[in-house]
Amino acid sequence: MKTFDCVVALRALGEESRLRILRLLLADSRSVGEVAEELGLTVYNVSKHLKILKEAGLVNCTKIGQQRIYSIDSDIQQHLTQNENTLDLGCCMFRFDKLPE
């Protein structure tokens, strides 16, 4: 698995809206608009949160026409599958099956 800058990863994981976004993306890839609608957030705020998650290496973005589709990084997805939904950052561990809804 790739290595993380713990400070960047913790900053990304330390906000409830971003954890809720990750929970959605664990189920399936989504556009910014879909995430915003499902969580009751503005597209602007979701875009900001996704940018932080992307910079932390937790999500990927694929551009399809005018839309950007976000998904959990494939290395992260594989690591979670192999480690009972637990992400080990070295400094701490996150249980992705315990994320807020």
C-alpha positions in Angstrom: 0.0 0.0 0.0 1.1 3.5 -0.6 2.5 5.6 2.2 0.6 8.5 3.7 1.6 11.9 5.1 -0.1 11.3 8.5 -0.8 15.0 9.0 -2.6 15.3 5.6 -4.5 12.1 6.1 -5.6 13.0 9.6 -6.7 16.4 8.4 -8.8 14.8 5.7 -10.2 12.2 8.0 -10.8 14.6 10.9 -14.0 16.1 9.6 -17.4 14.4 9.8 -18.6 15.5 6.4 -15.5 14.0 4.7 -16.1 10.7 6.6 -19.7 10.7 5.4 -18.4 11.2 1.8 -16.0 8.3 2.2 -18.8 6.1 3.4 -20.8 6.9 0.3 -17.9 6.3 -2.0 -17.1 2.9 -0.4 -20.4 1.7 -1.8 -20.0 3.2 -5.3 -18.4 6.0 -7.4 -20.4 9.2 -7.5 -20.3 12.6 -9.0 -20.1 15.8 -6.9 -23.8 16.5 -7.4 -24.8 13.0 -6.3 -22.7 13.2 -3.1 -24.2 16.7 -2.4 -27.8 15.5 -2.9 -27.4 12.3 -0.9 -25.8 14.1 2.1 -27.8 17.3 1.9 -24.7 19.4 1.4 -24.0 22.1 -1.2 -22.0 21.2 -4.3 -19.5 23.9 -3.4 -18.8 22.3 0.1 -18.7 18.8 -1.4 -16.1 19.9 -4.0 -13.9 21.4 -1.3 -14.1 18.2 0.8 -13.4 16.0 -2.2 -10.4 18.1 -3.0 -8.9 17.6 0.5 -9.7 13.8 0.3 -8.0 13.7 -3.1 -4.9 15.6 -1.9 -4.7 13.1 1.0 -4.6 10.2 -1.5 -7.9 8.7 -0.3 -10.0 9.3 -3.4 -9.5 9.4 -7.2 -11.3 11.6 -9.7 -12.2 10.6 -13.3 -13.4 13.3 -15.7 -16.3 12.1 -17.9 -17.4 15.0 -20.1 -18.3 17.9 -17.8 -18.6 15.6 -14.7 -16.0 14.5 -12.3 -16.6 11.1 -10.8 -15.0 10.3 -7.5 -14.1 6.9 -6.1 -12.1 5.5 -3.2 -8.5 5.0 -4.3 -7.9 1.5 -5.6 -5.0 0.9 -3.2 -7.1 2.0 -0.3 -10.0 -0.1 -1.4 -7.8 -3.2 -1.6 -6.2 -2.4 1.8 -9.6 -2.1 3.4 -10.7 -5.4 1.9 -7.7 -7.2 3.1 -7.7 -5.6 6.6 -11.3 -5.8 7.7 -12.2 -2.2 6.7 -9.3 -0.8 8.8 -6.9 1.7 7.4 -3.5 1.8 9.2 -1.8 5.2 8.8 1.2 4.2 10.9 0.3 6.7 13.6 -3.3 5.5 14.1 -6.0 3.3 12.6 -9.4 4.1 11.1 -12.3 1.6 11.0 -14.1 2.4 7.8 -17.0 0.2 8.8 -17.6 2.6 11.7 -17.9 5.8 9.8 -20.8 8.2 10.5 -23.8 8.0 8.3 
